[in-house]
Structures are given as C-alpha cells and as structure tokens.
C-alpha cells in the first residue's frame, strides 16, 4: 500500500494513547506476519489489501480472546447477577478500530503497520460495516454493549445474525435504489460459531391437553446456531459477549418430497425455513404485521431464553450438569431488558417454559417473569406500535396465544377491581384489541409483564405517562421511569475525532474517556483564546477531510470555509428533511434575486435511508437530489450554497461526517422524536444545534443553556392545541411568501423540468395533510436559520458556543445511562474491578 500520510499527522492521531512500546510493536508484527503467511500459503502467493486487513484483524483478535475467556471464567467464579439485553437490532458498524482503542493497542498496531509499509487507515476502510440495524435503536444497543463492558457488568447481548443487514443505498438519477448488504461475503473475523450451543425453536403445531395440562405438540422444529462476538470494555480487560442467532434447518429433508423424487423441492423447503435469519427488516417506525417478522421475533426470544436458563442452571464454571434445580432465585440472578416491543414474546415464552416444561405454578411463574423482565419504549408514533393479528399468532404460535389470553383475563380482573364498571378503560387496557381484525397489543403485553417501563428522554417519558400509556401509569405509577439515552465517548469522540480528543486531553487529562462528566471542567476554558483556536483548528481540518471525500465520492466541490450544515438520520416525514430542503430553496431564491448581496456560505448535507416501501420518503430523497443538482450547477450561486445528499449513510460514514459539522439539524416536530442520539454525537464534537423542543434536545438545552443552542418551533402543548383547533396548512402557505414560492417551484416542475408534475404529490400532501406541521413551524425555522448565519459571521463567539457544547455534553454518555439502568432497574452496581491482563501474572484487582 502507498499514499502514506505525513509522519507527524500519523503520530498526532495516536498521541492520546501514548507512545507504542517497542516490545508490543514487535509482538504485533510477528503475529501479523504469521497470519499473513497462513493466508498466502492457503490461497495464493500475492497479498491483497483485504489479506492485510484480515491479518491485522486476526492479530487484534488474538489480544481479545484470552481476555474474553478470562472474563467468562471470572463471571462463573463470582456468579453475579447477569443482564441480558434482547434486541432485534445491533448496529455495530466497524469493529477493528474500536477494539484497538478499547484494548489500548492502537498506537502499537499503527506503528507496526507503519514499519511494515502499510497504512492502517486504508486497512480500516476495507472493513464492512456490520449493519444489523435500521438506525437509532440498533446503534443505541451497540453503545450500550460498549458501556456495559466498560462498567464491568456481567452482560450479554442477544440478537439475530442476519445474512443481509440494512440495504446498501445507491442513488440512481436522484432515486434511492436498494441493493443487498452482503456483509458476510468475505467472512467475519470477529465472530466465533458455537455449534455446541445450537438450540431447537418450534413453530406452528397445536395445543393439546395432556393429563390436565396444555402442551404444544406437532410443531415444526428449526435450530438456532449461535455466533459470538467479543465486546471489549475500555481499559479494564473485561470482554463481554454479543450472541447472534442464525437459523438452521434440521438435517433431515422433507420425506414427502423425497418419496416423490422431488430433491429440488426438498432443498428449497430447507432454504425457506432458514429465511428467518436471512435479512433485516428495513422498516423502522413502521410496523408490518408479516409472518416472517413474527418468526424472527419469536426465534430471537425462544433461543435466547433457553440459553439464559441453561446458564442460570449451570452457574459454576466447569459444571456440565445443572447445579440449580429451583427457580426461586431466578429473578435475583437474571435481568432481561426488552429493547422496544420486538422481543416482547419473551414474556409469554418464559411463562411457557416455566409452566409447561419446568412445572412451575402459574402464579409463581408470573411472579418470576414480572420481576425479571423490563421494557424500554422507543416511540409514540401509532404506526410503529406492534399489534399482531390473532389469526397469525394462532397459526404460528398457538400456545403463546393461549398464554396471552390467560394473562389478559387475569389482568382485566385486577383492572375491574380497581375501576369497577369502567368498560372503556377495560377496552383501552386490554392486551386484546377488538375490531374488524382482532389483534394483540404488544406494548400492553410488555407493560403488564415487566417490572419497569422506561422512556428514553425526559419529555418522551412524560408523554407516555400522560397520553400513550396513561391508563397503565395510573395503575402502575412506580413502574414508569426515564432513562435518557446516551452515546459511547470511545467511538464518538476518541475514535472518530482524535484531534479534538487530544485538545481535550491536553486541558483536563484522559479520565473523561470513562467519565464524560469530566468535560464540565472545560467550562472554565470556554473563553480562552488558545483553547478556542485549537478546537476550531481541529474542526477546520475535519472539514477539509470531509470536503475532499465529498469531491471524490459525489463529484461536488464544496467550500471548506463554508458552514457545514448537516442533517443525517433515517428519512421520515416526522424528521422533516423536507423542511430543511425547503429552506435551502429559500436561500437559493434569495441569492438569485440579489446575487451581489453578501451571504454566509453554506454547504447543506442531508443523508439517510428511506424504507423501501415508504413512497413519500423516497420522493423526498429524489427532491433533495434534484434541488441539489440545480443549485450546485448554477454559476450565479457558485460556492455560496451547495446541497449534497450523502449516499448510503451508515456508522462508518457518520464517523467522518460528525466531527466536521458546524450545525446539527434536529428539527422533528415536538412530541414525535423519542430521544435521538445523533444530536448528542454532534454536540460532543462541537457542532451547534438548531432544533425543536423535542426528544433529548430539551435536556441538551438545559445542560448547555439556551444561549448555546438555536431553538425554534412549537412546543408539545402548542402542537396539541394547533391540531385540537383544526390545523389548516394553507393559511401558512398563503401568508408566507418564501414558503409559497418554494412550494410553487416544487409543484410547477422548476426542479424537475423533464417531469413537471413529479413532485406535485409532495406539494398537495403538505397543503392538504401536513401531519407533522411543517408549514406551521416553517417561518420560525427560517428566522432561526438567519440567527445561525449571523452568529457564523462572528467566529470567536461561535467558537465559545461550540466549546460550551463540548463542555456540557457529559450527561449524554451511555455509561451514565447504563449505570442508571443497573441501579434503578437491574438491581446491580458497576464494578471497579480491573481484570488482569492474561499475559501478566496476577489476580483481579480494584482500581
């Protein structure tokens, strides 16, 4: 490999991690060459860049494995209460860089590769993102795993090993085109298959009464094969496990097909059965009641609970036979966290195992379940709440439907005792929703079957108590909590923005990496000229790198001196990327009207994926691309305004974008975004935020002060009042010249001259059914953006506010979030024990 960076740039990147010890470098080089030799002997004589990447990955993995084994041995020795985080999504991104950072070997690896004539950054770029998630929910799960390991919790993640993750987004003539994400094409050096723990999972069948007890019989059996990925904590030698399940068909073929000589049909039958773990469902915040999705959710729950119970019974290391035969202590040794309603079937499945298999009485089993499970709610959008049709459950999981009916009957008796004669309340709180199609409300199942229910931001938790789950809050007020989301500072500052990490470390030391609240000490330096100069110098360097990437990737030349105005998240109407696009059109029209006037140069970047079946979101992507094509090729505009759609937004791209942002767009309608975590990442990296009082924006404002954030738009109460009175978006359209001109241009074909009516449905949709009040908030948004431009003209004042954003972002560490879950929900404490490095002699010690 060639194209080495300057030596001083390379060393600056690793300075916070110290100088690489010579012996470590020599060891890494030796291990790297051994793995490379094996690869070349096995396959060919000439190494490719991918060979170099895999050799480095295997070298780093060598450092992981001994720590991984030692951690699991330690857990078996002390037998702590274990936490199990069940999530249908884990948006992990790349593993190599994060692992080197957490193990403290990045400087040694960097130096070793340099001495071998290789560029470690080029090797890191070869790794495929593990995109096993749609967006925030899956990325949050990944941050939580990092924090649980860093805090020394005995924690395990459980998910599905999808053959294909979130689709690869291509932009073809402005349109989103989905391509499969074949992330396992070249193998995954970070996983370990565990066929010895392969478990059966049942579907279909019927319920039969045997000796007075209901049993699930005549089922179709599939198998769940576990693949384990190590999750290292930062600097504590703790390595936890993420176990992902892959669906495997039984070894036997369908004899019916064989008896008829239909070999091909027999093979196809096996392949169909294994579709359960074939692909991640690409819809987030949009529930689809399809059989495959139901199977995926149950597959995760059934396999994970069997594994959890096996580990509970065999709690002493080296014991092949169960050492626990009673479930009396189950809730004292096991905590199960349900990440949204996707794993909600864990509640009836645990009841089935306890009652049908372990012969626990119903009342005792229900007591165990309700002391073990806890539920995190992630959305208040009605279309995102899961409601499974009864006929589908009856077909796929008949025993679980019977259990849910029994849970519901007993629960409604309690409601009737509390509110006798209140039939409306009974209907609202029932797990079974009556109507044209009878459905099971899975959020209600989670609330009834959990010890705790939490929202993910203070405003979101208030909303679910006051509206979404009001009846349940009145019945179980102590169940409801708030756990504001957080992000891991290891990936989202130390790894992705090493320049800023160095500036911070020079000022306050390095303890902030594991105690982000330490950043508060930067407040005293927020007006020091040299400190401000250093953070803005790093920002400019990051902007120049991103500008170069954009030019190479999208053939658009952007001005690194312009304001980088960035909105990256899933494309959805409630996130209001369309409002951002309309503001760009307003800016464009101003420049066209008066080209001689001075303007603050602005580069607007919008990125994100639309669910394949979400037509409106895909039309918004097309509009953004068409508007960008018009503006970016207009010589009158020049480099004063650019609009770029960032194709195939993913974790590794976010790591390039976020450190370079000047302005973060968090502009959802108040009351629709549960929390958001992108807002926290931008804040931590010194971007200013323009946003509504929605999600975690509210708490960000409380931390930094209103003078350091740009707030616009209606409050939750004002939104409710607007729609209560009867919202007419045409009134806003008629009274706002900028909005009217921009919408008329969209409708008339100004940005689609070859297809004049292409965007008419967006125009009519806003004026006739503006569900997320874009028109009502638009003037406030435009005026607030003018304030942003005015401040950007004053670099020193902008830098002060950027510094305050960094200094006050300590609350939004996922370490703090997980510590709160541990204390308030799981009933455990973070561990200060630093396990010994297996390469050294000694025992575990407390720092």
N, C-alpha and C positions, 0 to 999 in steps of 0.2 A: 504494500500500500504506500501511496505517496501523499503529497499535499499536506505536509506537516505544518502545524501552526507554529508561531514563534514560541521559542523556549520559555520566555517569561510569561506568555499567556497561559501556557500549559501549567506552569508552576503556580500561577495565581489561582487557577481553578481549584487546586487541591490544598491551598495554604491553610485553610481552617482545620484540615485533618493532619497537619504536621508533615514533617519530612519522613519519607519512607525508609524504614530500617533496612540496611543492606542485606541482612540475612533473610528478611521477608521477601525482598525482591528476588533474591537468588532462588528461594524455595518456589516462588510463583513461576519463575522462568522454567525451572526444572519440571514442574508439574504441567505447565502449558506445553512444553516440547514433548513430554510423554504422551499427552492426549492427542497432540497433533500427529505424532508418529503413528499412533494406533489408527487414527482416521485414514492416514495416507496408505498405510500397509493394507488396511481393509479394503479400500476403494480404488485409489489411484495414486499417481506419483506427484501431481502438481496440486498444490493447495489453492483453494478458492477463498475469497473473503468470508464466505459462510463457514468454511472449515476453521478459519481463525476465530470466528465468533464462538462456535461450539467448543473449541478447545479452551477458550477463556471461560466460557460458562461452566464447563466441567471442572475447571481449576477452582473457580469460586465455589462451586457446589461441594468440592472436597472439604472446604473450610466449614461448610454448613452442616454436613452430615454428622460429624462427630458431636457437634453441639446439639443437633436435633435429637440424636439418640440419648445423650446425657440428660437433656431436658425431660424427655418422656420417662426415663428412669427415675428422675427426681420426683416427678408427679406421682409415680407409683409408690415411691418410698414414703412420701408425706401424706398421700391420699387426700388432697384438698377438695373443696367443692369445685366442680368443673362447670364452665359456662359453655353452652352450645349455641352458636349463632346460625340460625337457619335462614337462608336467603336464596331465592331463585336466581339472583344475580350477584356476581362479584366482578366488578370492572377493574381488573388488576393492572392493566397496562403492561409496561415492560418490567422485567424482574432484575436484570443484570445490575444496572446502576444502583437500584435501591438496595440490593443485597450487599454490594460492596460498601455502600455508605453505612449501613446498619452494622456490618461486621467490622468496620474501621479499617478496611484494607484497600480503599480506593486509591490512595496515594501509592501504595506498593504495586498495585496492578497497573496503574498508569505508568509508573517508572519502568516496570518490567516490560510492558508493551513498547515503550519508547526505546528501550535498549535493544529490543528485537526488531526495531524499524517499523513498528505498527502504530497506527493512530487509534487510540481507544475510543474516541468519539465516533469514528467510522464503524468500528465494530459494534458499538452500542446501537447505531442506526439500523443495523441488519436485523435486530430482534423484532419479531412480530408482536404487536400489542395483543395481550390476552383480553379480547373484547367481549367478555361474558356478561355484559350488562348493557342497558339502554342509555343510562345517564346517571343522574344524581344518586338514586337509590343504590345502584350497584357500586358506584365509586365510594359512597359513604361506607358500605360494607367493607371495601378494601382498606380504607383509612382506619376503620375500627379494628381490623385484624392487626394492623401495624401497631396501634396503640395498646391493644390487649397484650401483645408480646412485649412491648416496651415497658409496660407496667407490671410485668411478671405474673399475669393472671393465667391460670390453667384453663385456657380457652381453645375452642375448636370451631372452625367454620365448616358448614356443610352446604354444598350446592350441587349443581349438575355440570358435568364435563361435556359441554356442547361441542359437537364436531365442528359446527359453524357458529361463530359468535355474531355480534351485531354486524349487519351487512356493510360491505365496503361501498361508500358513496362515490359515484362518478358523476360529473356534470357534463352533459352532452347537449350542446346548443342551449345552455341555460336550464335544462331539465335535470332533475335528480334521476339517476339510473342506479338501481341496486345490483350489486354483484356479491356472490357468496364470499364470506370471510373464511378462507381455508387456512386457519391459523396453525393447524397441526400438520400442514403439508410436509414440512421438513423435520418434524418431530419437536418435542418439547423437553429440553434438557433439565427442566426444573421439577418435573413430576416423577413419582415412583409408583408404578402399578402395584396393587396389593391383592392379588387373586386369592390369597388365603382368607381374606375377609369378604369374599363375594357372598351376597345375601339374596334370598328369594323375595320377590314382590308379586303380590296377587292382584288380579283384576277380574271383573265380571263375576260369573258364578251366581249363587243364590243363597238365601238364608234358610237354614233347616234347624228345627228344634230337636235337639238330641238330649234325652234324659232331663228335660225341663230347662235346657239352656240353648240359646240361639247360637248356631255355628255358621261360619262362612264356608261353603263347600262348592265343589265342581268349578274351581277357579282356573283361570289361565295364569301360569307362572312364568315370570321373566326374572332375570337376575341383574343385580346392581353390582358392578365391578368398581371398587374404589381406586382412585388415583390421588396420591397425597402430594401436596406441595408444601415445602417448609416456609414458615413465616418468621423471619428473624426480628427480634426486638433490637432496639438501638443500644449498643454498647453494654449489654448485660448478659450475653451468651445464651439467652433464652431463645429457643426456636419452637414456635407452636406449629400447628398443622391445619391446613385447609384441605379437607377431604371432599373431592368431587366425584360424583357417581356417574358411571357410564352404563347404559342399558345393553344387556347381552341376552340373546335368545337362548333357550335351553339347547343342549347338544342334540336332542332328538329332533328330527324333522317331522313334519305333519304326516302321519302314516296314511291318512286318507289320500293325499296327493301321491305318495309313493306307490300305494296299492293300485293306483290308476296310471302309473307310469309317468306322472307329471312332475319330473325332477325340477324343472324351472319354477313351477308354481310353489314347490316346497321351499326353494331358496328365497323366492320373493316373499313368502309368508314370514320367514325369519327376518328379512330386511325390514319389512313393515313393522314387525314387533319392536325392532331396535330404533325406530324413528323417534322414540321418546326422548332420547338424548342427542338427536341429530342436529337440531337448530334452536337457537334462542328466539323466542317470540319477539319481534321487533316493535311491538306496541307498548308504550309506557303512557300512563294516564289515559288509557283507552281499553276498557275491559272487553274481551271477546270470549264468549262462552262456548268454546270449542272443545271437543273431546280430547284432542292431543294436549291442549294446555292443562286440562284437568288431570290427565295421566301424568304429565310432568310434575305437577304439584304433589300428587299423591306419591309418585315414585321417590321424590326427594324425602318426603316425610316418613314413608314406610322404611326405607333403607336406613335413614339417619336414626330413627328411634330404635330399631333393632341394634344398631351399633352402640348407641348410648346405653341401652340396657345391658348389653354384653360387657361394656367397660365398667358399668356400675357393679355388676355381679363379680367380675374378676378384677378386684381393686388392688390386689397385691401383685407386684411385679414377679413374673415367672410362674404364676399360677395358671395352669391350663383349665382347671376345674373351677366352677364358681365358688367364691368364698362368701357371698351374700345370698341368702335364700329368701329373706324378707324384704319387703318394700317399705318398711316403716321409716327408714332413713333416706328414702329416695329424694324427697324434696330438699333435704339437708345437704345432699351431695351433688344434686343436679339442678342447673338453671337453664331453661330453654327460652331463648329470645326469638320471637317471630318477627322477621323484618317485613312489615306490611302483612296483608292477608294472604299472600301467596302460599306460605306454609301453614295456613290455618287448619288444614286437615290433620295436622299433628295432634290436635285436641281430640277428635273422635278416634284417631288411630291409637293414641296412647290409652284411651279408655278401652278400646277393643283388645289391646294386648293384655292389659291388666285384668279385665273381666273375663274374656274368653279363653286366654292362654294361661295366665298366671293365677286364675281363680281368686282374685281379689273381689270383695263385695263391691257393689255399685257405689255405695256411699263412701267407702274408703278410697276407692279408685278416683272418684270425683274430687275428694279432698286432696289427693296426691296431685292430680292434674292442675287444680286451681292454685296450688302452692308452688308449682314447678314452672308453668308457662307464663310468659309476659309478652305483650303485644305493642309494637310500635306502629302508629298510624302515620302515613306519609302524604295523604291527600284528602281534600274535601270536595274535589270535583265529582259530581254524581256519576259521570260516565266511567270513572276509574274504580268505583267500588264494586267488588266482586259479588255477584249474585248468581249462583249456579242453578240451572233448571232442575227441578226434582226428577223429571223423567231421565235426564242424563246421569244424575247420581244413582238413580235406581238401576240403570243399565250397567254402569261401570263399577260402582262401589255400593252394592245393595246393603251390606251390613253397616256401613258407615251412615247411610241414610236412616236406617232404623235407630242407630245410636243418637243421631242428631234429633230425631223425633222425640226420643225419650228425654234427652237433655232439655228440649224445648218444653215438653209437657211439665216437667218438674220445675223449670224456671218460671213458667207462666203462673203456676200455683203460688209461688213466692210473690210475684207481682200482684196477683189478685188479693193476697193477704194484706199487702201494703196499701194498695189502692182499690178497694172493693168497688165493683160496678163501673170502673173506668175502662170500658171496652175499647175506646180509641187508643188509649195508652197500651193496652194489650196488643193491639194490632201493630202499633209502631215498634214495640219492643220484641215482638215475636221473631224467632230465628227463621220462621217460615213466612214468606210474603205471599199472601193470597192475591189472585188476579187472574187475568186471562191465561197466564202461564205461572204455575206455582214455582217459587224459587226459594233457595236458602241464602239468607243474607250472611256472608262470611265475616263481615266486620262485627256483626252482632254475636256470632259464634265466638270470635276472639275475645270480645269484652266479657262475655259471660264465663268463658273458660280460662281466663287469665287472672293472675294475682295483681297485675299492674297494667295500665294503659297509658302510653305517653305520646304526646305530640313532639315535634322536632324544632319548635321555636315558640317563644312565649306567646306571640299573637296567635299562632296556629293552635296551641294548646287551649287558649281561651275560646277560640272559635268552636272547637269540637265539644267543649263543655257547654257552651251557650246555645249552639244550634245543632251541629251534626249528630252528637250523641247526648243531647240534653237530658232525655229521659233516663239514660243509663247513669249519667253523672248525678242525677237526683237520687238514684237508688244506691250507687256505689261511689260516693264522693271521694273516699280515701284511695280508690283505685287509680284515679287520674293524676298524672304528673306531667311535668315538662322536662325534656332533656334536649336543650338546644344543640343542634348539630355542630360538628367541628371537622377540621381537616388535619392531616398529619404534617407537622412542620418539616419532617425529614424529606418527604418528596416535594412538598410545595414551597420550600424555600432553600433548604440546604442543598438539595439535589438539583433543582431546576434553575436556581438563581445564585450560583456560588459567589459571584461578585458581591451581591448585596449581603450574603451571609458573612463574607469576610469583613465588610464595613461594620456590620453589627458586632461581630466578634471582637474587632479591634476596640470597640467602645465599651462593651459590657461583658466580654468573655463569651464562653461557649455553652454555658449551662442552659441558655434559652432553648437549645435543641430538644431538651427533655422537660423543660419548664418554661413554656412560652410566655407565662405571665411576667417573666424577667424583662420582656421587651418594654414594660412600663418604665424601666429606668432610662429609656431613650427619650422620654418626655423632656427631661432636663436639657437634652442636646438638640431639641427640635428647632432651635433658632440659632444654633452655632453655624457660622458661615461655612467652615471647613467640612463639617459633617453633612450639611445640606449639599455642598458641592460634590462630595463623594457619592452620595446616593443618587444624585441626578446624573453624574458621570456614568455610573453603572447603568442607569436607565437608558441613557443615550446609546451605550454600547449594545445593550439588548435590542434596542430599536433598530440599530444598523444591521444586526444579525438577522432580525425578522424581515427587514426590508429586502435584504439580499435573498432570503428564502422565497419571499413573495415574487420577486422578479424572476427567479429561476423556475418556480413552480407554476406561476399563473401568467407570466409574461406581462406583468403590470409593474411599471416603475413608480415607486412611491417615495415621497419626500421624508427622510428620517427626521427632519426638523419639524414636521407637521405633528399635530395632536393625533395620537393613535387612540381612536375611539372604537371600543371593541365590545361586541355582544356575541358570546359563544354559549350555546345551550341547545337542547332539542328544539326543533321548530314546532311551535304550537301557538294557536291563537291567543291563549291567555298570557303567554310570554311576550306578545305584542312586538315581534320583529317587524311587523307591517308598519307600526308607528315609527320605528326607527327609520325605515325606508322612506316613509312619507316626509320625515324631517330632512333627510338627505335631498329629496326633491325640492323642498322649500329652499334649502341652501343653494342648490343649483339654480333655481329660478332667480334668486337674489343676485348671484354672480352674473347671470345672463342679462338681467335688467340694468345692472350698473357695473360693468367689468372694471372700471377704473377705481372703484372704491377699495379701501384696504380690508382684507379679510384674514381671519386667523386660519391658516392652512390646516386642513383636517383630513385624515385618512380613516374612513369608516370601514371596519371589518365585521362581517356577520358570518357566523359559522354554526353548523348544526345539521342534524339529520331529521328528516320527516318520516314518520311511519309510512311504510309502502302503501297502505290503504287510505291514508289521510290526504284526500284530494286538495283541500284548501291549503294545507301546509306546503304541499308540493307546488301549488300555484304561487305561493309567497316566495319560495325559492326562485322560481322562474322570473318573477317580477324583479327581485333583487338583482339577479344576473343581467336582466335586460336594462334596468336603470344604470347599473354599473358600466355596462358596455357603452351606453350613450354618454355618460359623464366622462369616463376615462379616455374617450376618443375625441372629446370636444376641445379643440385648440384654444378656445376662449377661456375655458376653465383652467387648463394647464395642471400644475401640481397643487393648486389651491384646494382641490377637493377630489378625492378618489373614493370609490366604493368597491370593495373586494369581497366576494363570497369565498370563504375558506372551505375548500372541498375536504370531505371525509374527516370531520372533526373527531378527535379521539384523544386519549390520555397523553400520548407522546407528542401530539401537536399542541395540546394545551400547555405542556412544559416549555414550549418555545414561545407561545403567544403571551401567556400571563405575565412573565417578567418584563415584557416590552410595552405593556398597556399604560397609557396615561389616564384614560377614562373607562370605567366599567359601567356597562348598561344593565341595570337590574330593574326593569320597567313594567313588570307584571301588574295587573290590576290588583289593588289592595284586597286581600282576602282570598287570593287564589293560589299563591305560592306558599307551600307549607313552610319551607325554610330557605332552601338554596344553599349551596356550598361554594359555587363559583364566585359569589360575591365575597366570601371570606378569603379565597385564594388571591383575588385581585387586591383586596385590602392589605393582606400580608406582604404583598410585593410592591406596595407603594403607589397603587393606582387610586385615583379619586373615584367616587361612585356617584352616578346620577340614578336615582331610583324613587320608588314609591314607598309608602309606609306599609310594606308587606314582608312577610317572612322574617328572616334574620336581619333585614335592613334596619328594622326598628331597634334591635339590640346593638347593632353596629353604631347607629347614630347615638345611642345612649352612652356607648363606650368612648367614642371619639369627640362628641359634642356636635351640635347641629351645624356649627360654623365650618366643619370639615367634611361635610357631605352635601350633595345637591338633592334636596327632596322636592318633589312636585306631586301634583295629582290629589285625588280624593282619598280620604280615609275610609276604612271599612264601614263605618257608620254612615258616611256620606254616600257611599256606593249603594248601601241598602236603602237609604232614603230616596236616592235617584230612581231606582227601579220600582220602589213602592209607589212613587207618584206617577210613574209612567214615563219611561225614557224615550225621547224622540231624537235620534241622532241627526235627523235632517235640520233641526234647529241650529245645531252647532255648525253643520256644513254650510248653511246659508249665511251665518253670521261671521264666519272666519274666512277671509279672502285667501289666505295661504292654504288652508285645508281644502277649500273649494277648488282652487286652481290645480293643486296636486292630484286630487281625485278625478277631476275632469280630464287631466292629461292621461291618467291611467285608463279611464273609460274610453277616451277618444282614439287610443292607439298611438299616442305620442311615443311611447316606449316599445311599441310593437307595430311599426308601420306596415310590416308584411301581413300581420293578422290583427287588424284594428279592434276587433271585439274580444281579443284573447283574455283581457283582464276585466271584462265587464262584470263577471260574477263576483270578483272581489269588491268592486265599486258598489254593486247592488247589495251585496252581503253586509257591508258596513252601514249603508243608509237604511236598510230595512230590518236588519237583525244584528246590531252591534252588541253582541252578547258580553263582550269584555270592555265596553265603554271607552273604546279608543278615541272616538270623536269628542267625548266629554272631557277627556284628560289631555287632548292634543295641544290646546293653547298654553296650558300650564307647562307642558313638556317643552314646547318651542321657546317659551320665555326663560325657562330654567337653562336650556342649552345656550341661550345668549349670555347668561351669567357665567357659564362654563368658559365660553370664548373670551369673555372679559378677563377672567382670572388668569387664563393661559397667557395673556399678554404680559403678566407680571410673574416671571419665572421664579423669583425668590419667594413670593407669597405662595405660589403653587407648591414649591418645594417644602415649605413649612407644613402645609396641609398634608402632603404626601408622607412626611416624616411622622406626623401625628397619626395617620392611618396605620403605619407600621407599628408605632409605639403602643397603640391601644388595641391591637389585634390578638393579644394574649388569651382573651376569653375563648377564642374560637379555635382552640386546639382540640383535636379529637381525644387527646389524653385527658383533658378536663371532662369531656362528655362521658368517656368510658369510666372514669373514676366515679362520676355521679351514678351511672348505671350500676356499677359494682356496689356502691354504698347503699343506694336507695331501693334498688330492685333485686339485685342478685344476692345481697347479704354477704359480700366478701370485701376484703381490703386489698389494694395494690401491694405488691411485695417489693421490699427494698433489697431482697437477696440478689446478689450478682453471682450467677453460677460460674464455677471455674472454667477457664478455657481448657478443653480436654487435652490440649497439647502441653499444658502445665500440670504439675502435681499440686494437689490441694483439694479442699472441700469447699462447699458453698459458703459464702460469707456475706455479711451485711455491710453495705457501704456506710 
